[in-house]
């Protein structure tokens, strides 16, 4: 069965096609959450603000299909060595 590489930010995962479809379905309804630190100023103490807003293009993720042969070859290579 073909696999799909899902790239999200700085991490990529490999899942079955059905799982990739489910991820896409879930992400379609997702919103972005962000907590932003505000430093102390004008006599006020520091605080965090919390925000939820629609996902924009820069938060997008990508998916790419991988053939069985490529998947098996990449898996055979295993985890890369750290330098």
Secondary structure by P-SEA (a helix, b strand, c coil): cbbbbbbcccbbbbbcaaaaaaaaaaaaabbbbbbbbbccccccccbbbbbbbccccccbbbbbbbcaaaaaaaaaacccccc
